[in-house]
Amino acid sequence: MDILDLIADFKTAMERKLSVMPERIRPWTTEYTNPKSLPKNMILTGLRGSGKSTFLLYHSMQSGKKMLYFSADNPVLASENIYNIVSSIFLSGYDGVIIDEVHFSRNWSLHLKSLYDDFPDRIVWASDSSSLILREGTADLSRRYVFIQMPFMSFREFLFLETGNNYNIVNPFESVNSTKLPVSPDARLLSLFEEYKKHGTRPFYQEGNYEERSLSLLEKTLNSDVPFFVPTITQDNLRLMTAVIGLLSSANIPRLQVKSLCADWGISADKLYQLLEVMNAVGAIQIIRFQNDTKAKSAGAKLFLADPCLYSVLHGKIGNQREAFVSSFLNQAGFSVNASRNETEGDFIISKRTGNLQLGTNPLLKIEVGGRDKVLKKSDWVIRDNLDYPGDKSIPLWLLAMMW
């Protein structure tokens, strides 16, 4: 295809996307700094369906620059050189480009490096569904591109999309009482939280057919993303990963029997560990390890679905979903989460990793998770589902989802 025709097609496709941008956009996008101070060269990563394309398109409109969007997974580009395409776009008068699903382009990291070096005054924004591209690229981009991780949508953001009210971020580990809550936990709010737990972690729920779209994205993650990072993957490997998802959704205890799985599927333990690590990296599952567990080959202490709403889609165990939500909320808010070796002391041990929220004076906190009547045990805090107000050492699950 002629390059000018290709650029014209990109422009038309971008205009279509801009024309259907939602009226309400998740606050993580709109609150993310002044668009004019966004990095000139950046790579945005995050779960499929979390709103990366919307983030980039929104900030392109706010930047005042002439930007052009295209997706590298477009079949038309299968045999094209991304460096040549972007060079032609720049020479056509554009200030910058947005390259979605960048890892679908051959030699993408070398091309991004060369674009940075050869066009120092132009904007290059790229996106991908996994931060694993940092390790898999053949060129060192860490000195040239800023990497930004997009979290899945918080309950605070879900409330904004549903009601138009933009509530404050909360640190539930501070002294939070009924007078300091960002919103009153009335029947309406608690009902919305039940909806959030079913389908609220990714903004495409507004478009309908949530269950079908969630399963389709999961399938694409396993069948399209994982093979990029696992050499010599087989159809049996792909079916095994689907089986792992099913096992984790329905298991009474969120663990895998490695020996049994290897025997049933005729796979080595090394290969299974490799598949699990990549599933974790691309956002299919989340592996929770014991504190100070540095084993390179391990299935972790607990394994959860990365998107806790999938438990509702797959009719999974409510106890696993609660723990998956808690570990996910804490991770998204900048805490490190490990499994407790002594279950009488709690389900998780958390520590500070990034972000502005603090744990008070304690470097570590022990967390217990359960329903409304869950006891504290020997933990520092108990996270209770189906609870409205915080109490002495108890935090409602909905409040934990207001941390970002």
Secondary structure as UniProt FT lines:
FT   HELIX           3..19
FT   HELIX           27..30
FT   HELIX           35..37
FT   STRAND          41..46
FT   TURN            48..49
FT   HELIX           52..63
FT   STRAND          67..71
FT   TURN            72..73
FT   HELIX           75..77
FT   TURN            78..79
FT   HELIX           82..91
FT   TURN            92..93
FT   STRAND          96..100
FT   HELIX           102..104
FT   TURN            106..107
FT   HELIX           108..118
FT   TURN            120..121
FT   STRAND          123..128
FT   TURN            131..132
FT   HELIX           133..136
FT   TURN            142..144
FT   STRAND          146..150
FT   HELIX           155..163
FT   TURN            172..173
FT   TURN            178..180
FT   HELIX           187..199
FT   HELIX           203..207
FT   HELIX           210..220
FT   HELIX           221..225
FT   HELIX           226..229
FT   TURN            231..232
FT   HELIX           235..250
FT   HELIX           258..265
FT   HELIX           269..281
FT   TURN            282..283
FT   STRAND          285..288
FT   TURN            291..292
FT   STRAND          302..305
FT   HELIX           309..313
FT   TURN            314..315
FT   HELIX           318..332
FT   TURN            333..334
FT   STRAND          335..339
FT   HELIX           343..345
FT   STRAND          348..352
FT   TURN            360..361
FT   STRAND          364..370
FT   TURN            372..373
FT   TURN            377..378
FT   STRAND          381..384
FT   TURN            392..393
FT   STRAND          394..396
FT   HELIX           397..400
FT   TURN            401..402
//
